[in-house]
Amino acid sequence: MLQITKKTAQILLSGSFSDEDVKRAQAQLKVDIASSMETDDGVLEEIGLQSLHNGKVSSLKDVNTVIDSITASDMKGVSGRIFYYFA
């Protein structure tokens, strides 16, 4: 698991991921969020997290729209700022 995490961090630091990689990550994130909301506890947790982070609760459709708007360029910019401190 450590090797996978290390390899992922190296990819993010290098910015060497494609639009296809981003699409795959978007699909996985949407599945993860939808799956987490299959139980009452999951729904309550998601409502609580959204309330704390955003001050409001968004529909799954709205969340998916935001996820779909993320580009490879966005990911490269964010990963560079996040992993700058670990490099």
C-alpha positions as CSV (number, residue, x, y, z in Angstrom):
1,M,0.0,0.0,0.0
2,L,2.9,2.4,0.8
3,Q,4.3,1.8,-2.7
4,I,1.0,2.6,-4.3
5,T,0.7,5.8,-2.3
6,K,4.3,6.8,-3.1
7,K,3.8,6.2,-6.8
8,T,0.6,8.2,-6.8
9,A,2.3,11.1,-5.0
10,Q,5.1,11.0,-7.6
11,I,2.6,11.1,-10.5
12,L,0.8,14.0,-8.9
13,L,4.0,15.9,-8.2
14,S,5.2,15.4,-11.8
15,G,1.9,16.5,-13.2
16,S,2.2,13.7,-15.7
17,F,-1.4,12.6,-15.9
18,S,-3.8,12.9,-18.8
19,D,-7.4,14.0,-19.3
20,E,-8.2,10.3,-19.4
21,D,-6.7,9.9,-15.9
22,V,-8.8,12.8,-14.6
23,K,-12.0,11.3,-16.2
24,R,-11.2,7.9,-14.5
25,A,-10.6,9.7,-11.1
26,Q,-13.9,11.6,-11.6
27,A,-15.8,8.5,-12.2
28,Q,-14.3,6.8,-9.2
29,L,-15.0,9.7,-6.9
30,K,-18.6,9.9,-8.1
31,V,-19.1,6.2,-7.4
32,D,-17.4,6.5,-4.0
33,I,-19.7,9.4,-3.0
34,A,-22.8,7.6,-4.2
35,S,-21.8,4.4,-2.5
36,S,-21.2,6.2,0.8
37,M,-24.8,7.4,0.7
38,E,-26.4,4.0,0.4
39,T,-27.0,3.8,4.2
40,D,-28.8,6.3,6.5
41,D,-25.5,6.8,8.4
42,G,-23.7,7.6,5.1
43,V,-26.4,10.1,4.1
44,L,-26.1,11.8,7.6
45,E,-22.4,11.9,7.4
46,E,-22.5,13.4,3.9
47,I,-25.0,16.1,5.0
48,G,-22.8,16.9,8.0
49,L,-19.6,17.1,5.9
50,Q,-21.2,19.3,3.3
51,S,-22.7,21.6,6.0
52,L,-19.3,22.0,7.7
53,H,-17.3,22.5,4.5
54,N,-19.8,24.4,2.3
55,G,-22.4,25.9,4.7
56,K,-25.1,24.1,2.6
57,V,-26.1,20.7,1.4
58,S,-25.9,20.1,-2.4
59,S,-27.7,17.4,-4.3
60,L,-25.8,14.5,-5.7
61,K,-26.5,15.9,-9.2
62,D,-24.9,19.2,-8.2
63,V,-21.9,17.5,-6.6
64,N,-21.4,15.4,-9.8
65,T,-21.5,18.6,-11.9
66,V,-18.7,20.1,-9.8
67,I,-16.7,16.9,-10.1
68,D,-17.2,16.8,-13.9
69,S,-15.9,20.4,-14.2
70,I,-12.5,19.5,-12.9
71,T,-9.8,19.5,-15.6
72,A,-6.3,18.1,-15.8
73,S,-5.0,21.6,-15.6
74,D,-6.9,22.1,-12.3
75,M,-5.4,18.9,-10.9
76,K,-1.9,19.9,-11.9
77,G,-2.3,23.3,-10.2
78,V,-3.7,21.9,-7.0
79,S,-1.3,18.9,-6.8
80,G,1.6,21.3,-7.2
81,R,0.5,23.4,-4.3
82,I,-0.3,20.5,-2.0
83,F,2.7,18.4,-2.7
84,Y,5.1,21.4,-2.7
85,Y,5.4,21.0,1.1
86,F,6.3,17.3,0.8
87,A,8.8,17.5,-2.0
